[in-house]
């Protein structure tokens, strides 16, 4: 109403006198009600976009095998930090390789071998821990796991220079006399190792990869990575679950299948290790008989009781220690060894292609089909 009365007054002034000079009149914004103001002040900010985890993979060679590590990013550990953690984990494996490989001339294991029958050699805590575990599984397995099998180096050729030749029995018997884990003297107080007989040699190829996998996993744990796996050849450790909350599932290779990804069974796994010993790696067939690198120290010839053994355990160190022992012992004694160790299980394919599953893996192993027949 006030606006309507002002219009004629302005028009009258214009008719009677000169127009006043132009001036700007501030225009007030429209009033905001108290309810609207309160709503504006209390409104939550828009939610951030949902986090989408990325899969980050590192693949390199070390310890005579392929190292594969895969991790998933999280809101706390992004892509760059995950890549850095994987690189550090791989360097840890390389560091341990330099300590424990017989292919490294100045490794601690090479120095022990060079001093066989002469003197004790001082080693670091990590090598000593692996040697202690090696002697332990030697006792547990009635001597079928024996790191002093390397006395036979050069007789069986499954790596460089493989030619399908079978060593002479006399040479095997001569070398076999030097295989005896009880002749490895460990002094915990001085942390020294001595091989009691000249000509003895030790090799940690059947156990050190498991130790290295666990060490790499610790690096990733310390970096805050939540879901990952670390694999070194047949040794694997899985931490956590996949980003969608489902457990990781890993395949059990068909020993006579078409290749590394031809699985006859799957195992559901979380915060556990998985180690496989098989007669299909580093092997050859001659005169319709298979020869492979897992040597039975009782005979000096490749073990014949199994085609493959997959061990599930709390850590890769124990899994790696047990799989070769079970492979050599065979299903009956091997399963007894597995059941005697807490938190361990096994899937065994015996020499007749029969599948055996230990009690602790019932419900976690899914047999998809019978393994393939063949030599």
N, C-alpha and C positions, 0 to 999 in steps of 0.2 A: 504494500500500500504506500509506503514512503517513496518508493521508486516511481510509482505512477504519478504522484503529486509533483515531484521534482521536474518532470519533463516540461510542463507549461511554464514554469518559472524560468528555466533556462531559455526557452524560446522567447519570452518577453524581454529578457535582458538583451538579447541579440537584436531585437527590434528597436530598442531605445538608445543604444550606445554602441560604440565600437567594440568589437569582440576582444575579450581579454587575451593576453598572450597565452600561447599553448603551454601546457605543463603536463607532465606525466603523473598519472594517478596509480599508485600501487594497487594491484588487484589481489585480494586475499584468497588463498586457496580454499576450496570448499572444506567446510568443517568435517573432521573425522570423528565418528562416534566413539565413545569410550570402549564399547565392545569390540569394534574393529581394531583399535589401537592395542588392546590387550592381546588380541589374536595375533597381530603382527609381531609383538614383542616375544610371545611365548612359542611361536612356531619353530619346530625342530629343523635343523639344516637338512637338505636332501641327503639320503643315504649314499655312501660311496658305491661305485659299481662293484659287483661281486668279484671276489678274487678268483683268478683262473690259474691254477698251478701249471708250471712248465716242466717238461721232462728234459733233463740235462744228462748227457752221456759222455763218458770218456772211455776210449779204447786204445790200449797200447800193449806192447809185448814186454814181458819181464818174467824172470824165473823159469825160462824155457817154455812159456805158454802164453796164451792170450789173456790179458787182464781187461775185464769189462766192468765198469761201474756206472750205475744209473741212479740218479737222485731226482726228487721232485722239489720244486721251490715251494715256499710257504710265505705268509705275510711277514714272518720274522726274518727269513733268509731268502733273499731274492736271487735272481738269475746270476748276477756277477759274483755274489758271495758263494753261491753253490759251485760255480766253476772253480773258484779259488780253492774251496774245500776239497773238491775232487782232485785237483792238481797236487795238493799237499798229501792227500791219501796215497796217490800213486808214487810220489817221491818217497813215502815211508816204505812202500814195498820195494822200491829200488835200493833203499838204504839197507834193508834186511837181506836182500839178495847179495849185496857185497860182503856181508858178514858170513853167510851160510852156504853159498854156492860152491860146489867143487869145480865149477867152470871158471871161477875167479881165483887166480893163482895165489893171491895174498889174503884170501878170506880166512876167517878163523878156523873153518873146517879144513881147508887146504893145509894150514899150518899144523893142525893136529895130525893129519895124514902123513905129512912130511916127517913128523917126529915119532912115528909109530915104532914101538920097541926101544925107544931111546929115552925120552923125557916127557914130563908133563908140560902142557901148554896152558897158559893163562888165557881165559876168554871173558867176554863181557857177560852181563846178566841175562841178556836175551838169548844168546847162543846156549848158555848154560841151562836156561829154562827149557829150551827145546830138547836138549840132550837128556835132561832129567825125565821129561815126558816120554822120550823115545825108549829109554831103559825101562820105564814103568810099563809101557804097553808091551815091551818084550816079555816081561815077567807075566803080565796079565794074559798074554796070548800063547803061553807055553813056548815062547821062543820063535814063533812063526813070523812075527814082525821083528826084524833085526836090521838095524841101520848099518851093520858091518857087512852087509851083502855086497858092498862096493868092491870087496876083494876080487869079485868076478868081473870087474870092469875090463872090457876088451874082448871077453869071450863071447858073450851074447851081444849082437849088434842090432839095436832097435832105433838108434838115432842116426848120427852121421855114419856113413859107410855101410848102411844096412845092405846086406847082399843075400839074405836068406840062408846063410850057412849055419850048420849046427855044430857047436863045439865038440871036441873029442871028450869022451867020458873021463878019460884019465886027467885031462886038464880041468874039467869041472870038479872032480873029486879032490884034486890038489888045492884048488882055490877054496873049496867049501870048508876045508879044515881051518881056514882063517876066519870063518864066519862064526862069531860068538859074542853076543852083546854083553855077556858076563865078564868079558875081558876088557870092557871099557870102564876105566876107573875114574869116578867123579869125586872130587874133593870140594865139598860145599864151603868149607872154611876158607880155603885159598882160591876157590873158584877156578880150579885147574882140571884138565882132562888128559888122560893118558891112555893110549892103546898099548896093551901089554905085549903084543907080539909084533915083530917086524913083518911087514907085508900086509898088515891089517889096514883097512880103509873104511871110513864111514861116509855115508851119503844121506842127507836129510830130505831127499826128493819126495819121500813118502809122507812127510809130516810138516815141513817148513812152510808150504803154501798155505796150509790152514792157519798157522800162526800169523803169517803175513796178512791174510784176509781179515782176521780179527783186529790186527793193528790198524789196518786201513779203516775198518768200521769205527774204531775208537776216535780216529781223527774226524770223521764225519759227525759222530756223536758230539764231540767237543765243539764243533762248529755250529751245532744247533740244527743240523739237517734231520728232518723227522722221518721221511720215508725214502728208503734206498735199498739197493743191493750191491754187493761186491762179489765178483766172481773171478777166480784164477783157475782156469782149466776146469777140472771137475769139482772144485771147492767153491762153495757159495755161502754167503751170509745175507740174511734179509732182516731189515729193521722196519718195524711198523707195518702200516697198511698202505694200499694205493689211495690216491687222493679222494676217490669216491667212497672210501670207507670199507671196501671189500679187501679180503686178504690176498696176498700174492699167491699165485699157483705156479709151481715149477714142474717141468716135465722130467720123467724118468726115461732115459733113452732106451730104445729097443736095441739090444746088443747086435742083432743081425739085421737091423733095419736099413733104410736107405741113406741115413746120414744123421748128423748131430741134432736135427730138429724132428726126427721121427720118434715120437714118444708112444709107449704102450701104457703109461700110467701118469697121473698127475698127483702132486702132493700140495696140500694147503699148508702154507708156512708163514709164521710171524715171529719175529725176534728169535729165530733159530738158524742153525747152519744145516748144510746139505752137502754131503761129499760123496762122490761116486768113484769107484774103482772098476774098470772094465777091461776085458781082454780084446777090445776092438781098437784101442789106441796103441800106437807103437807096437805093431804086430805084423806078422806075415803068415801065410798059409803055405805049407810045403807037404807034398805027398798026402794031401787031404787031412792034414793035421795043423791046428793053429798053434803058433808060438807067439808069446807076448812078453811084456817087460816085467810082469809081477812074478818074481822068482820065489819059489818055495825053498827056504834055506835048508830044509831037511833033505832035499834031493838035488838042489842046484839047477833044477829045470823049472819052466813056467808052471805055475799052479794050475790044477785041472778041475777043482771042485765046483767052480762057479763061472758064469759068463759075466755077471755084473753084480755089484753090491752098492747100494745107495744107503748111506747112514745119515740119520737126522739126529741132531744133538744141539745142546744149548749154545755151543760155540764151535767155530770151524776147526780149532786146534784139536779138540777131542774127536770130532767127526772124521778128520783126516787121519788121525792116529788109528781109529778103529776100522776104517773101510778095508784097508789092505789086509789086516789081520783076519777079518771075517771072510774075506775073499779066499784066503789060503786055507782057513779052517774048514770052510764049507758050511752048509745051512744048519746042520744040527748043532755043532759046537759053536758056530758063529752066532746063532741066535741066543744061545746060552750066555755067551760073552756080552752081547748087547743087553739082555735083560738084567745082567748083573750090574749095569751102570745106570744110575738114575738119569732120567730125562734123555734117554737115547732110544732110537728105534731104527729099523732097517727094512729095506725091500731087497730081496735076493732073487736073482735068476740063476738057478743052479745049472750044472753041466748038462742036464737033461731037459733044460728049458722050462722047468717048473718054477712058478713064482711063489715066494714065501714072504709073508708080511708079519712083522713082530707085533706084539700086543699093543704097544704104545702108539702105533700108527693106525690102528683100526679106527675108521671114521675120518681119518685125514688123508688116506690114500684112495684114489679112485682108479681102479683098473679098467682101462678102456677096451683092451683087447689082449689076446694072448701074444707074447713076443714071437717074432718070426723064427722059423726053423732055419737051420743052416750050420755049417762047420764053424 
